[in-house]
Amino acid sequence: MRRLVLVLASVAGALSAPVWAQSSGAPAQPAAAATPAAPAVPEDLAAYCAEVARRLAAEPQQGRRMLMMAAREVASRQLTGENQAFGALLLARGSQHEKALAVARAYLDGRPQRTELGLAALIDAASWKVETAPVAREAYARFAAEFGTSATADPLRQGAPLRLAVEEAMARVAIIDGEDSPAAARHYGRALEIVEAMPPATIPLEDHFRLRWYLADAISSTGDRIRAQQLLEATRTLVAGDQRLSLQLEDFILFKVVAGLLDEQKYAEARALLERRLPEFAPSPVNARRIGKLLDRVKLVGAPAPALAREARWIGGGPLTLEGLRGKVVLLEFFTSG
């Protein structure tokens, strides 16, 4: 009897980027009552960046909308002087990447007083596409040489240095431009070092947690599953007071452990582990469903393949049965139509 093969889906993309860094809007949330409207974008973009940063820290979803609106408006302006540097950063963080590239380049080609900010904006804007990844790498080489230990504040992220966003952007470059896991792990590692050298709660807990997860995933992709596992387990203390993040973390840890067991063909052990741990995820329907689906797949490993559907539409013959195909060479072709 043919055996079913388990396909374990990767969860590397289960987490979205931190709120301030997403290239699209965050999941919809119930509207807050009497939310103040975002102010019009003034001529002084340095002051406006500070206002956006305050809104992002206090009300992330509203701050994100404010940032996107500002980027659209700034994209239509002719920027000069220091407004080019702050405008390039607003454009890059607000998903106007091509315009951000042009503005940052124009600024850096002049006699910039804020070279570090211009380079950071250029790196951010160039980090989203394979085609512009070389631009990010070239700018990063200069940034690292001139500002590698700088403590210059990020105008759009309260309390955080520009270096943090730069390292996260370069990790993104490593992933999209050839899936360079060792490079991604290095950049995420540097970003985490920056975060953990900052005063507690400087950045949102969820951003800190996601950064640890991204680093663990990059480390795991290099083949060092033990180190990735240790990093995730050490993260339990960080999220101990947040049930939602704690359950997400346990979900990720469990997936990693089960993946290792399946690689070693320890199917019974993987099934027993999932059955034992599944009740823990009851408070989170999303995580419970993910773990439940994984358990259903693991149960299929080694089980007889189900009978072919006799009521299905058969082309060029049929219906066929597994018993009738026993001992024969069978070619399976998977296709779709749309």
SELO-902999 format. One record per residue (C-alpha): residue number from 0; residue in three letters; x, y, z. Coordinates in nm, 4 decimals, always signed. Example, Ala and Ser with C-alpha at 12.3 -4.5 7.8 and 13.67 -1.06 7.14 Angstrom:
{nr=0; rest=ALA; X=+1.2300; Y=-0.4500; Z=+0.7800}
{nr=1; rest=SER; X=+1.3670; Y=-0.1060; Z=+0.7140}
//
This chain:
{nr=0; rest=MET; X=+0.0000; Y=+0.0000; Z=+0.0000}
{nr=1; rest=ARG; X=+0.1288; Y=+0.3402; Z=-0.0891}
{nr=2; rest=ARG; X=+0.2177; Y=+0.5654; Z=+0.1996}
{nr=3; rest=LEU; X=+0.1328; Y=+0.9303; Z=+0.2278}
{nr=4; rest=VAL; X=+0.4186; Y=+1.1751; Z=+0.2567}
{nr=5; rest=LEU; X=+0.3922; Y=+1.4518; Z=+0.5102}
{nr=6; rest=VAL; X=+0.4695; Y=+1.8017; Z=+0.3941}
{nr=7; rest=LEU; X=+0.5424; Y=+2.0304; Z=+0.6830}
{nr=8; rest=ALA; X=+0.4848; Y=+2.3925; Z=+0.5896}
{nr=9; rest=SER; X=+0.7419; Y=+2.6465; Z=+0.6976}
{nr=10; rest=VAL; X=+0.6324; Y=+2.9094; Z=+0.9466}
{nr=11; rest=ALA; X=+0.9102; Y=+3.1531; Z=+0.8647}
{nr=12; rest=GLY; X=+0.6578; Y=+3.3996; Z=+0.7255}
{nr=13; rest=ALA; X=+0.4018; Y=+3.3598; Z=+1.0029}
{nr=14; rest=LEU; X=+0.5006; Y=+3.6874; Z=+1.1587}
{nr=15; rest=SER; X=+0.4591; Y=+4.0184; Z=+0.9916}
{nr=16; rest=ALA; X=+0.7232; Y=+4.2878; Z=+1.0111}
{nr=17; rest=PRO; X=+0.7179; Y=+4.5273; Z=+1.3054}
{nr=18; rest=VAL; X=+0.4427; Y=+4.7867; Z=+1.2775}
{nr=19; rest=TRP; X=+0.6796; Y=+5.0682; Z=+1.1819}
{nr=20; rest=ALA; X=+0.8482; Y=+4.8637; Z=+0.9096}
{nr=21; rest=GLN; X=+0.5552; Y=+4.6992; Z=+0.7293}
{nr=22; rest=SER; X=+0.5167; Y=+4.7695; Z=+0.3613}
{nr=23; rest=SER; X=+0.1386; Y=+4.7385; Z=+0.3838}
{nr=24; rest=GLY; X=-0.1227; Y=+4.8264; Z=+0.6398}
{nr=25; rest=ALA; X=-0.1492; Y=+4.6302; Z=+0.9632}
{nr=26; rest=PRO; X=-0.4469; Y=+4.4009; Z=+1.0327}
{nr=27; rest=ALA; X=-0.7673; Y=+4.5903; Z=+1.0880}
{nr=28; rest=GLN; X=-0.8502; Y=+4.6726; Z=+1.4478}
{nr=29; rest=PRO; X=-1.1701; Y=+4.8114; Z=+1.6036}
{nr=30; rest=ALA; X=-1.1703; Y=+5.1865; Z=+1.5508}
{nr=31; rest=ALA; X=-1.0854; Y=+5.3864; Z=+1.8612}
{nr=32; rest=ALA; X=-1.3338; Y=+5.6490; Z=+1.9640}
{nr=33; rest=ALA; X=-1.2545; Y=+6.0116; Z=+1.8786}
{nr=34; rest=THR; X=-0.9122; Y=+5.9394; Z=+1.7331}
{nr=35; rest=PRO; X=-0.7458; Y=+6.2718; Z=+1.6510}
{nr=36; rest=ALA; X=-0.6934; Y=+6.3330; Z=+1.2807}
{nr=37; rest=ALA; X=-0.3383; Y=+6.3312; Z=+1.1485}
{nr=38; rest=PRO; X=-0.2117; Y=+6.6868; Z=+1.1066}
{nr=39; rest=ALA; X=-0.1278; Y=+6.8172; Z=+0.7615}
{nr=40; rest=VAL; X=+0.2334; Y=+6.7636; Z=+0.6626}
{nr=41; rest=PRO; X=+0.4198; Y=+7.0903; Z=+0.7323}
{nr=42; rest=GLU; X=+0.7210; Y=+7.2248; Z=+0.5472}
{nr=43; rest=ASP; X=+0.9520; Y=+7.1324; Z=+0.8372}
{nr=44; rest=LEU; X=+0.9852; Y=+6.7580; Z=+0.7876}
{nr=45; rest=ALA; X=+1.2271; Y=+6.7143; Z=+1.0784}
{nr=46; rest=ALA; X=+0.9596; Y=+6.8330; Z=+1.3229}
{nr=47; rest=TYR; X=+0.6971; Y=+6.6270; Z=+1.1453}
{nr=48; rest=CYS; X=+0.9084; Y=+6.3109; Z=+1.1748}
{nr=49; rest=ALA; X=+0.9166; Y=+6.3667; Z=+1.5513}
{nr=50; rest=GLU; X=+0.5363; Y=+6.3939; Z=+1.5549}
{nr=51; rest=VAL; X=+0.4997; Y=+6.0737; Z=+1.3520}
{nr=52; rest=ALA; X=+0.7388; Y=+5.8965; Z=+1.5897}
{nr=53; rest=ARG; X=+0.5287; Y=+6.0033; Z=+1.8886}
{nr=54; rest=ARG; X=+0.2126; Y=+5.8764; Z=+1.7208}
{nr=55; rest=LEU; X=+0.3751; Y=+5.5451; Z=+1.6257}
{nr=56; rest=ALA; X=+0.4830; Y=+5.4932; Z=+1.9864}
{nr=57; rest=ALA; X=+0.1469; Y=+5.5871; Z=+2.1375}
{nr=58; rest=GLU; X=-0.0946; Y=+5.4501; Z=+1.8761}
{nr=59; rest=PRO; X=+0.0875; Y=+5.2212; Z=+1.6301}
{nr=60; rest=GLN; X=-0.2022; Y=+5.1721; Z=+1.3905}
{nr=61; rest=GLN; X=-0.2877; Y=+5.5403; Z=+1.3739}
{nr=62; rest=GLY; X=+0.0803; Y=+5.6238; Z=+1.3491}
{nr=63; rest=ARG; X=+0.1188; Y=+5.3859; Z=+1.0578}
{nr=64; rest=ARG; X=-0.1687; Y=+5.5508; Z=+0.8710}
{nr=65; rest=MET; X=-0.0199; Y=+5.8907; Z=+0.9451}
{nr=66; rest=LEU; X=+0.3143; Y=+5.7756; Z=+0.8046}
{nr=67; rest=MET; X=+0.1602; Y=+5.6365; Z=+0.4859}
{nr=68; rest=MET; X=-0.0379; Y=+5.9559; Z=+0.4296}
{nr=69; rest=ALA; X=+0.2730; Y=+6.1683; Z=+0.4849}
{nr=70; rest=ALA; X=+0.4737; Y=+5.9603; Z=+0.2389}
{nr=71; rest=ARG; X=+0.2118; Y=+6.0046; Z=-0.0330}
{nr=72; rest=GLU; X=+0.2060; Y=+6.3800; Z=+0.0184}
{nr=73; rest=VAL; X=+0.5831; Y=+6.4178; Z=+0.0409}
{nr=74; rest=ALA; X=+0.6227; Y=+6.2170; Z=-0.2809}
{nr=75; rest=SER; X=+0.4537; Y=+6.5006; Z=-0.4715}
{nr=76; rest=ARG; X=+0.6848; Y=+6.7709; Z=-0.3365}
{nr=77; rest=GLN; X=+1.0100; Y=+6.9130; Z=-0.4628}
{nr=78; rest=LEU; X=+1.2347; Y=+6.8725; Z=-0.1588}
{nr=79; rest=THR; X=+1.5469; Y=+7.0708; Z=-0.0889}
{nr=80; rest=GLY; X=+1.8114; Y=+7.0950; Z=+0.1843}
{nr=81; rest=GLU; X=+1.7673; Y=+6.8912; Z=+0.5003}
{nr=82; rest=ASN; X=+1.4070; Y=+6.8185; Z=+0.4048}
{nr=83; rest=GLN; X=+1.5524; Y=+6.5786; Z=+0.1483}
{nr=84; rest=ALA; X=+1.7063; Y=+6.3653; Z=+0.4234}
{nr=85; rest=PHE; X=+1.3949; Y=+6.3536; Z=+0.6418}
{nr=86; rest=GLY; X=+1.1696; Y=+6.3255; Z=+0.3377}
{nr=87; rest=ALA; X=+1.3678; Y=+6.0290; Z=+0.2046}
{nr=88; rest=LEU; X=+1.3210; Y=+5.8503; Z=+0.5369}
{nr=89; rest=LEU; X=+0.9466; Y=+5.9247; Z=+0.5423}
{nr=90; rest=LEU; X=+0.9184; Y=+5.7974; Z=+0.1856}
{nr=91; rest=ALA; X=+1.1179; Y=+5.4809; Z=+0.2558}
{nr=92; rest=ARG; X=+0.9214; Y=+5.3928; Z=+0.5693}
{nr=93; rest=GLY; X=+0.5947; Y=+5.4850; Z=+0.3981}
{nr=94; rest=SER; X=+0.6489; Y=+5.2385; Z=+0.1104}
{nr=95; rest=GLN; X=+0.7314; Y=+5.5016; Z=-0.1539}
{nr=96; rest=HIS; X=+1.0554; Y=+5.3203; Z=-0.2250}
{nr=97; rest=GLU; X=+1.1400; Y=+5.4424; Z=-0.5757}
{nr=98; rest=LYS; X=+1.0822; Y=+5.8056; Z=-0.4815}
{nr=99; rest=ALA; X=+1.2825; Y=+5.7528; Z=-0.1617}
{nr=100; rest=LEU; X=+1.5744; Y=+5.6190; Z=-0.3641}
{nr=101; rest=ALA; X=+1.5726; Y=+5.9227; Z=-0.5916}
{nr=102; rest=VAL; X=+1.5469; Y=+6.1728; Z=-0.3069}
{nr=103; rest=ALA; X=+1.8157; Y=+6.0021; Z=-0.0951}
{nr=104; rest=ARG; X=+2.0549; Y=+5.9858; Z=-0.3895}
{nr=105; rest=ALA; X=+1.9980; Y=+6.3517; Z=-0.4724}
{nr=106; rest=TYR; X=+2.0643; Y=+6.4454; Z=-0.1122}
{nr=107; rest=LEU; X=+2.3838; Y=+6.2415; Z=-0.0853}
{nr=108; rest=ASP; X=+2.5116; Y=+6.3770; Z=-0.4169}
{nr=109; rest=GLY; X=+2.5120; Y=+6.7286; Z=-0.2714}
{nr=110; rest=ARG; X=+2.6901; Y=+6.8488; Z=+0.0418}
{nr=111; rest=PRO; X=+2.4787; Y=+6.6753; Z=+0.3045}
{nr=112; rest=GLN; X=+2.4979; Y=+6.7664; Z=+0.6714}
{nr=113; rest=ARG; X=+2.3116; Y=+6.4492; Z=+0.7644}
{nr=114; rest=THR; X=+2.4955; Y=+6.1861; Z=+0.5639}
{nr=115; rest=GLU; X=+2.4075; Y=+5.9139; Z=+0.8154}
{nr=116; rest=LEU; X=+2.0363; Y=+5.9834; Z=+0.7782}
{nr=117; rest=GLY; X=+2.0626; Y=+5.9939; Z=+0.3995}
{nr=118; rest=LEU; X=+2.2432; Y=+5.6598; Z=+0.3891}
{nr=119; rest=ALA; X=+1.9926; Y=+5.5010; Z=+0.6281}
{nr=120; rest=ALA; X=+1.7047; Y=+5.6152; Z=+0.4083}
{nr=121; rest=LEU; X=+1.8812; Y=+5.4871; Z=+0.0955}
{nr=122; rest=ILE; X=+1.9459; Y=+5.1467; Z=+0.2545}
{nr=123; rest=ASP; X=+1.5848; Y=+5.1167; Z=+0.3732}
{nr=124; rest=ALA; X=+1.4422; Y=+5.2134; Z=+0.0348}
{nr=125; rest=ALA; X=+1.6747; Y=+4.9763; Z=-0.1539}
{nr=126; rest=SER; X=+1.6122; Y=+4.6781; Z=+0.0741}
{nr=127; rest=TRP; X=+1.2752; Y=+4.5732; Z=-0.0652}
{nr=128; rest=LYS; X=+1.3633; Y=+4.4512; Z=-0.4156}
{nr=129; rest=VAL; X=+1.6257; Y=+4.2204; Z=-0.5610}
{nr=130; rest=GLU; X=+1.6996; Y=+4.4777; Z=-0.8299}
{nr=131; rest=THR; X=+1.8016; Y=+4.7432; Z=-0.5763}
{nr=132; rest=ALA; X=+1.9779; Y=+4.5134; Z=-0.3288}
{nr=133; rest=PRO; X=+2.3244; Y=+4.6070; Z=-0.4659}
{nr=134; rest=VAL; X=+2.2447; Y=+4.9720; Z=-0.3902}
{nr=135; rest=ALA; X=+2.1696; Y=+4.8791; Z=-0.0306}
{nr=136; rest=ARG; X=+2.4911; Y=+4.6795; Z=+0.0015}
{nr=137; rest=GLU; X=+2.7039; Y=+4.9620; Z=-0.1362}
{nr=138; rest=ALA; X=+2.5402; Y=+5.2170; Z=+0.0935}
{nr=139; rest=TYR; X=+2.5765; Y=+4.9829; Z=+0.3906}
{nr=140; rest=ALA; X=+2.9504; Y=+4.9458; Z=+0.3321}
{nr=141; rest=ARG; X=+2.9858; Y=+5.3223; Z=+0.3613}
{nr=142; rest=PHE; X=+2.7447; Y=+5.3409; Z=+0.6563}
{nr=143; rest=ALA; X=+2.9323; Y=+5.0710; Z=+0.8486}
{nr=144; rest=ALA; X=+3.2678; Y=+5.2384; Z=+0.7835}
{nr=145; rest=GLU; X=+3.1561; Y=+5.5859; Z=+0.8881}
{nr=146; rest=PHE; X=+2.8750; Y=+5.5274; Z=+1.1379}
{nr=147; rest=GLY; X=+2.9150; Y=+5.1682; Z=+1.2560}
{nr=148; rest=THR; X=+2.9050; Y=+5.2634; Z=+1.6254}
{nr=149; rest=SER; X=+2.6924; Y=+5.5761; Z=+1.5972}
{nr=150; rest=ALA; X=+2.4185; Y=+5.6472; Z=+1.8509}
{nr=151; rest=THR; X=+2.2296; Y=+5.8899; Z=+1.6264}
{nr=152; rest=ALA; X=+1.8595; Y=+5.8641; Z=+1.7020}
{nr=153; rest=ASP; X=+1.6108; Y=+5.7322; Z=+1.4479}
{nr=154; rest=PRO; X=+1.3750; Y=+6.0245; Z=+1.3681}
{nr=155; rest=LEU; X=+1.0819; Y=+5.7868; Z=+1.3243}
{nr=156; rest=ARG; X=+1.1443; Y=+5.5465; Z=+1.6118}
{nr=157; rest=GLN; X=+1.1570; Y=+5.6923; Z=+1.9580}
{nr=158; rest=GLY; X=+1.4589; Y=+5.5907; Z=+2.1639}
{nr=159; rest=ALA; X=+1.6148; Y=+5.3739; Z=+1.8950}
{nr=160; rest=PRO; X=+1.9359; Y=+5.4461; Z=+1.7006}
{nr=161; rest=LEU; X=+1.9352; Y=+5.4572; Z=+1.3219}
{nr=162; rest=ARG; X=+2.1694; Y=+5.1579; Z=+1.3218}
{nr=163; rest=LEU; X=+1.8856; Y=+4.9313; Z=+1.4341}
{nr=164; rest=ALA; X=+1.6726; Y=+4.9955; Z=+1.1258}
{nr=165; rest=VAL; X=+1.9792; Y=+4.9708; Z=+0.9026}
{nr=166; rest=GLU; X=+2.0725; Y=+4.6238; Z=+1.0334}
{nr=167; rest=GLU; X=+1.7140; Y=+4.5022; Z=+0.9978}
{nr=168; rest=ALA; X=+1.7029; Y=+4.6346; Z=+0.6412}
{nr=169; rest=MET; X=+2.0259; Y=+4.4548; Z=+0.5542}
{nr=170; rest=ALA; X=+1.8895; Y=+4.1297; Z=+0.6967}
{nr=171; rest=ARG; X=+1.5962; Y=+4.1768; Z=+0.4606}
{nr=172; rest=VAL; X=+1.8393; Y=+4.2269; Z=+0.1712}
{nr=173; rest=ALA; X=+2.0181; Y=+3.9030; Z=+0.2601}
{nr=174; rest=ILE; X=+1.6894; Y=+3.7130; Z=+0.2513}
{nr=175; rest=ILE; X=+1.5458; Y=+3.8528; Z=-0.0723}
{nr=176; rest=ASP; X=+1.8734; Y=+3.8601; Z=-0.2647}
{nr=177; rest=GLY; X=+1.9723; Y=+3.4944; Z=-0.2754}
{nr=178; rest=GLU; X=+1.8381; Y=+3.3826; Z=+0.0626}
{nr=179; rest=ASP; X=+2.1747; Y=+3.4331; Z=+0.2323}
{nr=180; rest=SER; X=+2.0853; Y=+3.2925; Z=+0.5741}
{nr=181; rest=PRO; X=+2.4297; Y=+3.3433; Z=+0.7353}
{nr=182; rest=ALA; X=+2.4265; Y=+3.7122; Z=+0.6379}
{nr=183; rest=ALA; X=+2.0671; Y=+3.7501; Z=+0.7584}
{nr=184; rest=ALA; X=+2.1647; Y=+3.5926; Z=+1.0907}
{nr=185; rest=ARG; X=+2.4593; Y=+3.8332; Z=+1.1272}
{nr=186; rest=HIS; X=+2.2460; Y=+4.1411; Z=+1.0651}
{nr=187; rest=TYR; X=+1.9588; Y=+4.0232; Z=+1.2849}
{nr=188; rest=GLY; X=+2.2155; Y=+3.9394; Z=+1.5534}
{nr=189; rest=ARG; X=+2.3576; Y=+4.2915; Z=+1.5406}
{nr=190; rest=ALA; X=+2.0062; Y=+4.4364; Z=+1.5534}
{nr=191; rest=LEU; X=+1.9249; Y=+4.2272; Z=+1.8592}
{nr=192; rest=GLU; X=+2.2463; Y=+4.3386; Z=+2.0291}
{nr=193; rest=ILE; X=+2.1416; Y=+4.7006; Z=+1.9730}
{nr=194; rest=VAL; X=+1.7943; Y=+4.6401; Z=+2.1154}
{nr=195; rest=GLU; X=+1.9169; Y=+4.4552; Z=+2.4216}
{nr=196; rest=ALA; X=+2.1700; Y=+4.7297; Z=+2.4975}
{nr=197; rest=MET; X=+1.8850; Y=+4.9832; Z=+2.5104}
{nr=198; rest=PRO; X=+1.6819; Y=+5.0582; Z=+2.8249}
{nr=199; rest=PRO; X=+1.3987; Y=+4.8066; Z=+2.8791}
{nr=200; rest=ALA; X=+1.0732; Y=+4.8758; Z=+2.6936}
{nr=201; rest=THR; X=+1.2361; Y=+5.1284; Z=+2.4593}
{nr=202; rest=ILE; X=+1.0789; Y=+4.9480; Z=+2.1663}
{nr=203; rest=PRO; X=+0.7467; Y=+4.7593; Z=+2.1767}
{nr=204; rest=LEU; X=+0.7634; Y=+4.4115; Z=+2.3259}
{nr=205; rest=GLU; X=+0.6175; Y=+4.2650; Z=+2.0075}
{nr=206; rest=ASP; X=+0.8975; Y=+4.4149; Z=+1.7953}
{nr=207; rest=HIS; X=+1.1606; Y=+4.2773; Z=+2.0352}
{nr=208; rest=PHE; X=+0.9937; Y=+3.9354; Z=+2.0254}
{nr=209; rest=ARG; X=+0.9698; Y=+3.9325; Z=+1.6454}
{nr=210; rest=LEU; X=+1.3347; Y=+4.0269; Z=+1.6113}
{nr=211; rest=ARG; X=+1.4325; Y=+3.7273; Z=+1.8250}
{nr=212; rest=TRP; X=+1.2086; Y=+3.5044; Z=+1.6149}
{nr=213; rest=TYR; X=+1.3553; Y=+3.6308; Z=+1.2866}
{nr=214; rest=LEU; X=+1.7054; Y=+3.5731; Z=+1.4197}
{nr=215; rest=ALA; X=+1.6182; Y=+3.2209; Z=+1.5341}
{nr=216; rest=ASP; X=+1.4689; Y=+3.1415; Z=+1.1949}
{nr=217; rest=ALA; X=+1.7776; Y=+3.2717; Z=+1.0138}
{nr=218; rest=ILE; X=+2.0049; Y=+3.0689; Z=+1.2441}
{nr=219; rest=SER; X=+1.7929; Y=+2.7591; Z=+1.1877}
{nr=220; rest=SER; X=+1.8213; Y=+2.8091; Z=+0.8111}
{nr=221; rest=THR; X=+2.1999; Y=+2.7877; Z=+0.8428}
{nr=222; rest=GLY; X=+2.1560; Y=+2.4380; Z=+0.9881}
{nr=223; rest=ASP; X=+2.2200; Y=+2.5291; Z=+1.3523}
{nr=224; rest=ARG; X=+1.8869; Y=+2.4166; Z=+1.4934}
{nr=225; rest=ILE; X=+2.0206; Y=+2.3725; Z=+1.8464}
{nr=226; rest=ARG; X=+2.1283; Y=+2.7360; Z=+1.8736}
{nr=227; rest=ALA; X=+1.7976; Y=+2.8523; Z=+1.7219}
{nr=228; rest=GLN; X=+1.6079; Y=+2.6398; Z=+1.9727}
{nr=229; rest=GLN; X=+1.8090; Y=+2.7820; Z=+2.2609}
{nr=230; rest=LEU; X=+1.7354; Y=+3.1378; Z=+2.1492}
{nr=231; rest=LEU; X=+1.3638; Y=+3.0697; Z=+2.1295}
{nr=232; rest=GLU; X=+1.3571; Y=+2.9011; Z=+2.4692}
{nr=233; rest=ALA; X=+1.5450; Y=+3.1952; Z=+2.6212}
{nr=234; rest=THR; X=+1.2735; Y=+3.4234; Z=+2.4821}
{nr=235; rest=ARG; X=+1.0157; Y=+3.2738; Z=+2.7187}
{nr=236; rest=THR; X=+1.1270; Y=+3.5095; Z=+2.9953}
{nr=237; rest=LEU; X=+1.0813; Y=+3.8108; Z=+2.7662}
{nr=238; rest=VAL; X=+0.7157; Y=+3.7363; Z=+2.6856}
{nr=239; rest=ALA; X=+0.6169; Y=+3.5709; Z=+3.0139}
{nr=240; rest=GLY; X=+0.3663; Y=+3.8462; Z=+3.0952}
{nr=241; rest=ASP; X=+0.1924; Y=+3.8413; Z=+2.7550}
{nr=242; rest=GLN; X=-0.0262; Y=+3.5349; Z=+2.6948}
{nr=243; rest=ARG; X=-0.0711; Y=+3.6014; Z=+2.3214}
{nr=244; rest=LEU; X=+0.3001; Y=+3.6308; Z=+2.2511}
{nr=245; rest=SER; X=+0.3759; Y=+3.3411; Z=+2.4855}
{nr=246; rest=LEU; X=+0.1440; Y=+3.1144; Z=+2.2876}
{nr=247; rest=GLN; X=+0.2957; Y=+3.2320; Z=+1.9591}
{nr=248; rest=LEU; X=+0.6401; Y=+3.1522; Z=+2.0943}
{nr=249; rest=GLU; X=+0.5380; Y=+2.8059; Z=+2.2107}
{nr=250; rest=ASP; X=+0.3811; Y=+2.7485; Z=+1.8695}
{nr=251; rest=PHE; X=+0.7108; Y=+2.8306; Z=+1.6975}
{nr=252; rest=ILE; X=+0.9171; Y=+2.6228; Z=+1.9359}
{nr=253; rest=LEU; X=+0.6852; Y=+2.3264; Z=+1.8916}
{nr=254; rest=PHE; X=+0.7020; Y=+2.3514; Z=+1.5114}
{nr=255; rest=LYS; X=+1.0815; Y=+2.3533; Z=+1.5259}
{nr=256; rest=VAL; X=+1.0923; Y=+2.0504; Z=+1.7559}
{nr=257; rest=VAL; X=+0.8436; Y=+1.8563; Z=+1.5446}
{nr=258; rest=ALA; X=+1.0353; Y=+1.9416; Z=+1.2263}
{nr=259; rest=GLY; X=+1.3465; Y=+1.7918; Z=+1.3829}
{nr=260; rest=LEU; X=+1.1633; Y=+1.4758; Z=+1.4857}
{nr=261; rest=LEU; X=+1.0180; Y=+1.4334; Z=+1.1383}
{nr=262; rest=ASP; X=+1.3609; Y=+1.4758; Z=+0.9803}
{nr=263; rest=GLU; X=+1.4752; Y=+1.1891; Z=+1.2025}
{nr=264; rest=GLN; X=+1.1634; Y=+0.9901; Z=+1.1033}
{nr=265; rest=LYS; X=+1.0454; Y=+0.9793; Z=+1.4657}
{nr=266; rest=TYR; X=+0.6825; Y=+1.0022; Z=+1.3639}
{nr=267; rest=ALA; X=+0.5275; Y=+0.8388; Z=+1.6692}
{nr=268; rest=GLU; X=+0.7254; Y=+1.0683; Z=+1.8991}
{nr=269; rest=ALA; X=+0.6169; Y=+1.3747; Z=+1.6998}
{nr=270; rest=ARG; X=+0.2529; Y=+1.2667; Z=+1.7149}
{nr=271; rest=ALA; X=+0.2654; Y=+1.2019; Z=+2.0909}
{nr=272; rest=LEU; X=+0.4268; Y=+1.5417; Z=+2.1509}
{nr=273; rest=LEU; X=+0.1605; Y=+1.7252; Z=+1.9496}
{nr=274; rest=GLU; X=-0.1248; Y=+1.5391; Z=+2.1182}
{nr=275; rest=ARG; X=+0.0196; Y=+1.6234; Z=+2.4599}
{nr=276; rest=ARG; X=+0.0789; Y=+1.9918; Z=+2.3839}
{nr=277; rest=LEU; X=-0.2357; Y=+2.0730; Z=+2.1814}
{nr=278; rest=PRO; X=-0.4606; Y=+2.1534; Z=+2.4844}
{nr=279; rest=GLU; X=-0.2166; Y=+2.4275; Z=+2.5911}
{nr=280; rest=PHE; X=-0.3143; Y=+2.6335; Z=+2.2864}
{nr=281; rest=ALA; X=-0.6882; Y=+2.6384; Z=+2.3582}
{nr=282; rest=PRO; X=-0.6811; Y=+3.0112; Z=+2.4616}
{nr=283; rest=SER; X=-0.5661; Y=+3.1008; Z=+2.1095}
{nr=284; rest=PRO; X=-0.7940; Y=+2.9617; Z=+1.8344}
{nr=285; rest=VAL; X=-0.5434; Y=+3.0606; Z=+1.5644}
{nr=286; rest=ASN; X=-0.2528; Y=+2.8744; Z=+1.7226}
{nr=287; rest=ALA; X=-0.4761; Y=+2.5834; Z=+1.8214}
{nr=288; rest=ARG; X=-0.5855; Y=+2.5414; Z=+1.4584}
{nr=289; rest=ARG; X=-0.2253; Y=+2.5504; Z=+1.3354}
{nr=290; rest=ILE; X=-0.1145; Y=+2.2866; Z=+1.5828}
{nr=291; rest=GLY; X=-0.4270; Y=+2.0788; Z=+1.5116}
{nr=292; rest=LYS; X=-0.3611; Y=+2.0823; Z=+1.1372}
{nr=293; rest=LEU; X=-0.0004; Y=+1.9812; Z=+1.1934}
{nr=294; rest=LEU; X=-0.1169; Y=+1.6926; Z=+1.4125}
{nr=295; rest=ASP; X=-0.3603; Y=+1.5795; Z=+1.1416}
{nr=296; rest=ARG; X=-0.0726; Y=+1.5696; Z=+0.8909}
{nr=297; rest=VAL; X=+0.1555; Y=+1.3812; Z=+1.1246}
{nr=298; rest=LYS; X=-0.1181; Y=+1.1205; Z=+1.1794}
{nr=299; rest=LEU; X=-0.1146; Y=+1.0490; Z=+0.8056}
{nr=300; rest=VAL; X=+0.2518; Y=+0.9493; Z=+0.8042}
{nr=301; rest=GLY; X=+0.2750; Y=+0.5731; Z=+0.7668}
{nr=302; rest=ALA; X=-0.1014; Y=+0.5346; Z=+0.7302}
{nr=303; rest=PRO; X=-0.2507; Y=+0.3626; Z=+0.4237}
{nr=304; rest=ALA; X=-0.3417; Y=+0.6063; Z=+0.1481}
{nr=305; rest=PRO; X=-0.7158; Y=+0.6718; Z=+0.1285}
{nr=306; rest=ALA; X=-0.9119; Y=+0.5207; Z=-0.1582}
{nr=307; rest=LEU; X=-0.9313; Y=+0.7172; Z=-0.4816}
{nr=308; rest=ALA; X=-1.2628; Y=+0.8997; Z=-0.5144}
{nr=309; rest=ARG; X=-1.4852; Y=+0.6975; Z=-0.7472}
{nr=310; rest=GLU; X=-1.7198; Y=+0.9942; Z=-0.7921}
{nr=311; rest=ALA; X=-1.4393; Y=+1.2171; Z=-0.9213}
{nr=312; rest=ARG; X=-1.4255; Y=+1.3228; Z=-1.2842}
{nr=313; rest=TRP; X=-1.1957; Y=+1.0780; Z=-1.4630}
{nr=314; rest=ILE; X=-1.0328; Y=+1.1709; Z=-1.7940}
{nr=315; rest=GLY; X=-0.9425; Y=+0.9021; Z=-2.0471}
{nr=316; rest=GLY; X=-1.0659; Y=+0.6092; Z=-1.8419}
{nr=317; rest=GLY; X=-1.1337; Y=+0.5136; Z=-1.4835}
{nr=318; rest=PRO; X=-1.2388; Y=+0.5000; Z=-1.2185}
{nr=319; rest=LEU; X=-0.9170; Y=+0.3480; Z=-1.0869}
{nr=320; rest=THR; X=-0.8418; Y=+0.1884; Z=-0.7523}
{nr=321; rest=LEU; X=-0.5229; Y=+0.1633; Z=-0.5526}
{nr=322; rest=GLU; X=-0.5608; Y=-0.2121; Z=-0.5439}
{nr=323; rest=GLY; X=-0.5827; Y=-0.2224; Z=-0.9223}
{nr=324; rest=LEU; X=-0.2637; Y=-0.0177; Z=-0.9509}
{nr=325; rest=ARG; X=-0.0615; Y=-0.2341; Z=-0.7142}
{nr=326; rest=GLY; X=+0.2704; Y=-0.3364; Z=-0.8674}
{nr=327; rest=LYS; X=+0.2424; Y=-0.0919; Z=-1.1587}
{nr=328; rest=VAL; X=+0.4408; Y=+0.2213; Z=-1.2381}
{nr=329; rest=VAL; X=+0.2125; Y=+0.5214; Z=-1.1867}
{nr=330; rest=LEU; X=+0.2833; Y=+0.8756; Z=-1.3083}
{nr=331; rest=LEU; X=+0.1100; Y=+1.1441; Z=-1.1052}
{nr=332; rest=GLU; X=+0.0648; Y=+1.4823; Z=-1.2745}
{nr=333; rest=PHE; X=-0.0560; Y=+1.7718; Z=-1.0612}
{nr=334; rest=PHE; X=-0.2096; Y=+2.0619; Z=-1.2492}
{nr=335; rest=THR; X=-0.4625; Y=+2.3378; Z=-1.2095}
{nr=336; rest=SER; X=-0.6740; Y=+2.5507; Z=-1.4384}
{nr=337; rest=GLY; X=-0.7823; Y=+2.9065; Z=-1.3888}
//
